[in-house]
Amino acid sequence: MHALVTGAGGFLGLYLVEKLVARGDRVRAFCRGTYRELDALGVELVRGDVCDRDAVAAACQGIDTAFHTAAIAGIGGRWRDFYAINVAGTRNVVEGCRKHRVGRLVYTSSPSVTFDGGDQRGVDESAPYPTRWLAHYPHSKALAEEYVLASNGIDGLLTCALRPHLIWGPRDRQLIPRLLRRARSGRLRRVGDGTNLVDMIYVENAADAHLAAADALVSGVPAGRAYFLSQNEPVNCWQWIDEILALGGLPPVRKSISLPAARTIGAVCEAVYGLLGLKGEPPMTRFLAAQLATSHYFDIARARADFGYRPRISTAEGMQRLREWLHSAGDAAV
């Protein structure tokens, strides 16, 4: 395989590059910055932005398989930024693949593309996109996913979309550090009654699934389809958060707030940030409140059947690896 990985310097992207290199595949890493880890792996590094159509097209030349992991995430920000990177950027990748006859494209989507603010218990891929959006991120990812899947079979390109939920593990610079920072500053509150169950996925399992899906695309099995991915063992959201805090030497969450109150605070924060043009993410949004208080776990039977996905690393083993990384990284982890 001669693979292109967009967002190769990111959390998932770097693990994916490492696994490709380990099994002997040639890799072209496409990312905005320079990364010592990528240099050490000896991969071809191409600096560029997914918003640059020409740069993306050039990166697709001579490639047979593309993994599009690059995206902007978050609970705040401007629609135009989410659209430019997540939607238009994804279209650039698809067009680059079509122009240079890339055979396979695996797109990293998100389960939030089906989230309407309520509980999701054991839902499968038949769940529709919502009719209203609580945040720009899931809206933009849904538009991008829809375009990727609609492009399947055009100009010889086979596509699929993977929806890993709450990717975590060593080297995470988003989810785990944010939880630890909020807890240390005393700003972390349990939202809801604390009984909601959620799915998540260890980062190496997510990377394994991308490789398995790409390999299966050779025979066309997953072509044109979306797939939920997880550890396949939902956890109590707040017990899991407390376990992560314990790994960082912090006490469990003691204070709580009801979902209606959190939603109200979120709506106010969104309005203030919007009116004043404040940068950064609001401390609370309606989307975040709903994510923290509701259950969302998924049926991964389709991924098992179509490309043999099984979480190779258990949650317990993953937590042990996370513990070791947090202890070795110290303050650098946050």
N, C-alpha and C positions, 0 to 999 in steps of 0.2 A: 504494500500500500504506500502511495505517496500522498501524505495527508497535509491539509491546511488546517490549522487551528487558529481561529480568531479569538482574541482575548486570552492568548496563550500565557500571559503573565499573571492572570487572575487566579483565584482560588481553585476552581474546578479545572480551568484551562491548563494550569501547570501540572496537575496530577495526570491529566489526559496526555499531555506531551510526554511525561515520564513513562507512562505505560506503553505508549506507541514506540518510544525509543527502546524500551526494555525488550519488546518483542521483535525488534529489528526493522520496524517501518521507517521510512524516510519522512521527515517532518519539516514543514515550513511554518514557523511561528509568526503570526501577524498580531502586532500589538503596538500601542502608542509609545511606550517607553523602552528602556533597556533593563534587562534583568540578568543578574549574575547567575541565577539558577539555569536560565536558558542557555547562556554562554557555556556553562559547565557541561551541559548535555550535548553540546556540539551540533545543535540543530541550526537550520538556516533561519536567520532572524530578519524579518522584514518589518520596518517601522512604518506605521500608517494608521489612519483612522477609518472606521467603517463608514463614516459620512462622506469620505472621498471616493466617489464612484470609480475613478480611473485607477487609484491605488489598489482598491479591492479587486478590480478586474485583473490588474497585472499580477496580483498575488495568486489568482486562481489558475494562471497559465501553467500547464504541465502537471496539474494536480488530478488525481482520480477520486479522492474522497475529501470532503470538507466538513469540518465540525465548527459550527457557529455558536460559540459560547459568549461572545462579547455582548455586553448590554449595560444599560444604566438601571440601577435598582434604587429603591428608596420609597419612603412614605410621603415625601414632599418634593417640591420643585415645580418647574414650569412644564406645561404640556409640550411646548415646542421642542424642548430638550429631549423629552422622552420620545417624542415622535421622530425627531431627527436621527437619534441613535438606534432605538429599538425597532422602529417601523421602516423608515427610509434606509437605515443602515442594513437591515435584513434584506430589503429589496436589492440593495447593491450587491450583497453576497449572492443572492439567487441569480441576478443578471450576470454576474461575473462567472458563476458556475455554468450557466447556459451558454455564454459566449465562448468559453473555452472547453465546452463539452466535458465538464466534470461529471462523473457518473453517479456519485452519491453525495447527499447532503443530510447531515444529522443536525437538527436545530435544538438548542437548549431552551425549552419553554418553561412554563411554571404552572403548578396546579391552581394558582390564583386566577387563571383565565376563566375558571368556572365559579369563582367565589362571588356570591351576591350578598354576603353579610350574615347569612344564617348558618346553622349546623350542616356539615357534610359528613355523613356517616356511611362509610363503605361504598361511596359512589364510584362508578366506573366511567369510562370514556364517553358514554352516551349522554353524560351531563352536558347541557347546553351552555353557551356563553350567556352571561347575565344580560338583562335589558337595561340595567343601570350599573354605573361604575363608581366605586368608592374611592378610587385613586388612579392616578395616571399610569402607574407601573403595570397593573394587570390589564388595563385597557390597551396599552401599547403592545404588550406581549401577545394579547389575543389577536390583534390586527396582524402582527408579524407571523404568528403561528398559522393563521388562516391563509395568509399569502404563501407561506412555505408549502403547506399541504395542497393548495390549489395549483401549485407549480409542478407537482409530481407528474412525471411522464412527459413533460414538455422538453423538447430538444434532448431527449435521452436522459434527463436528470431524474433520479429516484430520490424522494425525500421522506423524512419522518420527523416527528417532533416528540421530544422527551420532556416529561414534567416532573423533575425531581423536587421533592418537598423538604424544605429546611435543610439544606446541605450544611454539614458541620464536620469538624475534625481538626487535626493539627494544621497550623499555618492559616487558619481562618482569620481574616482581618475585618470581618463585618459582624456577624451574629454574636459570636462568643465575646469579643472585646467590647461590643456595645452593651451586652448584658452586665459584664463586670464593671464597666465604667458607671453605668446607671446605679448599680448596687452600691458601689463605693461612694458615690455622691449622695446617696440617700434618696434618689429619685425613682426607684423601682417600686411599683405597686402591682399587686395582684389584681387583675381585672376579672370581674365575675365571681362565681362561687368556687372556683378552683377545682372543678370536677371535669373540665373539658379534656377530651383525648385528642391527640394530634399525631400525625405521621411525621417522620423525618428520615433522613438518609445520610449515612456516613459517606464522606467524600470519595473514597476509593471505590465504594459500591456504585456511586453515580458515574464515575469514570469508566468502570467495567461495563456498565450498561450502555454507554455511548459506543464503546468498541464492539460490543455484541450486536447492537442495532446496525452499525455500519457493515459488519461482516454479513449479517442476514440480508441486507439490502442487495447484495450480489445476486441473490436468488429472487429478489423482489418481494419477499414476504412482508416486511413492515411498511412497504411503500404507501405513501399517502395517508398514514395513520398517526394518531397521537397516543402517548403512553404515560400513565401515571407510574412513578417510581418511588419506592420507600424501603424502609427496613422490614416492612410487612409485619410490624408489631407495634401498634399504636401505644403511646405512653401518655400518662397524665402530664399535661403541659407544665403545670406549676411544680409538680414533684421533680420533673426533669430539669427545670430551671434551677430549682434548689440544689440538685446534684451538681450542676455546672458551677454554681456559686461556691459550693463546698470544695470543688477542685481548685478554685481560686482562693481558698482560705477565707471565704466570706460566709456570714450567717444566712439562713433562709429568709425568704420574703415574709415580712410580718404584717405590713400594712396592705389594705385592700380598698378597692373602689368598685362600685356596681357598674355593670355594663351601660345602663342608661346614663349614669353620671359621666362615665368616660366618653361616651359618644357626644354628650353635650360639650364637654371640655374640648374634645377633638374638633367639633364644628367651630367653636370659638377660635381655637388656635389656627385652623385653616383660614378663617376669615381675616384674622389679624395679620397673618403672614402674607396673605394675598393682597390686602389693602395697603400694607406698608412696604411690600416688596422685600420682605426680609429674606436673607439667604440662609441656607442650611435647612435642616428638617425640624418641623414643629415637635415639641415634646410629646404631643398626642394628636392623633387624627381619628376620624371615624373608622377608617380602614384598619388601623392598628388596634383600636379598641375591640373591633369585631374579631380580628385574628387572634387576639389574646384571650378572648372569653368564650369562643365557640369551638365546637369539635370539628375537626377536618382530617379525616383519614380516608384512604382510597383502596379500591380493589385493583391489585396489580396482576390479575390473572392474564390479561392480554399480553403483557410484557413477558410473562413466564411462557406462554404458549407460542408467541411469535418469534422470540429470539433467546429463549432459555434464561431469562434474567432470574438470578437468585442472589440475595445479599450474601456475599462471601464472608464478610466481616460482621460479626454479631454486634449488637449495640453494646454489650458488656465489654467486648474487646476494644471497640472503638472508644469507649469512655476511658479505658485504661490507657490507650495511646494518647488521648487528649490530655489526661492527667500528666503523663510523662512530658508531653510537649510544653504544657503550661509551666511545669516546674523547671524545665530546662531553659525556657525562653524568658521566664521571669517578667519583669516590667515590659520587655519588648513585645510580649504577647498582647498587650493592651495599649 
